[in-house]
């Protein structure tokens, strides 16, 4: 596992869009383990009038999550916007805790963005790296795709620090 070691039960599991379904599958696994009673799928437009959150919800339903336990956020187009939009939803629902699921290589930037946006909200956040079959986070530099993805992630991390003042 990559991310926080001791996950505590939360009000919601926030699943960030991206990858090929690993993040959703991991979020569903945590939901089925009883770590939260609902999933928040966050991801904006991907094509015409389809949002990533819609596609993610379909996968979660296919994996056995009842539609009533799935909340959609369909505006976010970046990790920072995932955090902003998720905070709005958590506040509107009175939720005080969340587990954020993303890819292992994306955890550092996700944690930075969410902690910055959620600062002072009183909402407890935990972070969990999705089980990713193509990337070993302890040996990513031995794969061409690992070098590409992790290298790009470090560039994006630097951009977040500069652009968002984090």
C-alpha positions in Angstrom: 0.0 0.0 0.0 1.1 3.5 -0.7 -0.4 6.4 1.3 -1.5 6.6 4.9 -0.7 3.5 6.9 -3.7 3.4 9.2 -6.9 4.3 7.4 -9.7 5.2 9.7 -13.4 5.0 8.7 -14.6 8.2 7.0 -17.8 9.8 5.8 -16.8 9.4 2.1 -14.2 8.0 -0.2 -13.1 10.6 -2.8 -12.0 8.9 -6.0 -10.0 11.1 -8.5 -10.4 10.5 -12.2 -7.6 9.2 -14.2 -5.9 5.9 -15.2 -7.8 3.0 -16.6 -10.2 2.2 -13.7 -7.6 1.2 -11.0 -8.6 4.2 -8.9 -12.3 3.3 -9.0 -11.6 -0.4 -8.3 -9.5 0.6 -5.3 -12.2 3.0 -4.0 -14.8 0.3 -4.4 -12.6 -2.1 -2.5 -12.3 0.3 0.4 -16.0 1.0 0.3 -16.7 -2.8 0.4 -14.4 -3.1 3.4 -16.6 -0.7 5.2 -14.3 2.3 5.4 -17.0 4.7 4.2 -20.7 4.5 3.3 -20.4 6.4 0.0 -18.1 7.2 -2.9 -17.5 10.7 -4.4 -16.4 10.4 -8.0 -14.7 13.6 -9.0 -13.8 14.3 -12.7 -15.1 16.8 -15.2 -15.8 16.7 -18.9 -13.9 14.2 -21.1 -15.8 14.3 -24.3 -18.9 16.2 -25.4 -21.4 16.0 -22.5 -19.7 13.0 -20.7 -17.9 13.6 -17.5 -15.2 11.3 -16.1 -17.3 11.0 -12.9 -20.2 9.5 -15.0 -17.9 6.8 -16.4 -16.4 6.1 -12.9 -19.9 5.7 -11.4 -20.8 3.2 -14.1 -17.7 1.1 -13.2 -18.5 1.4 -9.4 -22.1 0.2 -10.1 -20.8 -2.7 -12.2 -18.5 -3.6 -9.2 -21.5 -3.7 -6.9 -21.9 -0.3 -5.4 -25.6 0.9 -5.2 -26.3 4.1 -7.1 -27.6 5.7 -3.9 -24.0 5.5 -2.4 -22.4 7.3 -5.3 -22.0 11.1 -5.4 -20.9 12.8 -8.6 -18.7 15.9 -9.0 -18.5 16.6 -12.8 -16.7 20.0 -13.0 -13.1 19.5 -12.0 -10.5 19.4 -14.7 -7.4 19.3 -12.5 -6.3 17.8 -9.2 -6.6 21.3 -7.6 -10.1 21.6 -8.9 -10.9 18.1 -7.6 -10.0 19.4 -4.1 -12.0 22.6 -4.5 -15.1 20.9 -5.8 -14.8 18.0 -3.3 -14.6 20.5 -0.4 -17.8 22.2 -1.5 -19.6 18.8 -1.6 -18.3 17.7 1.8 -19.3 21.0 3.4 -22.8 20.9 1.9 -23.4 17.4 3.2 -21.8 18.1 6.6 -19.2 15.4 6.1 -16.2 15.6 8.4 -13.8 13.1 7.0 -12.6 11.6 3.7 -10.3 9.1 2.2 -8.8 10.3 -1.1 -7.9 7.7 -3.6 -5.5 8.3 -6.5 -2.6 6.6 -8.2 0.6 6.1 -6.1 2.7 8.4 -8.3 0.0 11.1 -8.0 -0.3 11.0 -4.1 2.3 13.7 -3.4 0.6 16.4 -5.5 -2.9 15.2 -4.4 -1.9 15.5 -0.8 -0.4 18.9 -1.4 -3.5 20.2 -3.2 -6.1 18.8 -0.9 -4.3 19.8 2.3 -4.0 23.3 1.0 -7.6 23.6 -0.1 -9.0 21.8 3.0 -6.8 23.8 5.5 -8.9 25.2 8.3 -12.0 23.3 7.2 -11.8 20.9 10.2 -12.3 18.0 7.7 -10.0 15.0 8.3 -8.3 13.6 5.2 -6.5 10.4 4.6 -4.8 9.4 1.3 -4.6 6.0 -0.4 -2.7 4.9 -3.5 -4.7 2.8 -5.9 -3.5 -0.7 -6.7 -1.8 -0.1 -10.0 -0.8 -3.2 -12.0 1.6 -1.5 -14.3 3.6 0.6 -11.8 5.7 -0.6 -8.9 6.1 2.5 -6.8 9.3 1.2 -5.3 10.9 0.5 -8.8 9.2 3.0 -11.2 12.6 4.1 -12.7 13.0 0.6 -14.2 10.1 1.1 -16.6 9.8 3.5 -19.5 6.2 4.4 -18.6 7.2 4.8 -15.0 9.9 7.3 -15.9 7.5 9.2 -18.1 4.6 9.3 -15.7 6.7 10.1 -12.6 8.8 12.6 -14.4 5.7 14.4 -15.6 4.3 14.3 -12.1 7.3 16.0 -10.7 6.9 18.7 -13.3 3.3 19.1 -12.4 4.2 19.3 -8.7 6.6 22.1 -9.4 3.9 23.9 -11.4 1.4 23.5 -8.6 3.8 25.0 -6.1 4.5 28.0 -8.4 1.1 28.5 -9.9 -1.1 27.9 -6.9 1.2 29.3 -4.3 1.2 26.1 -2.3 
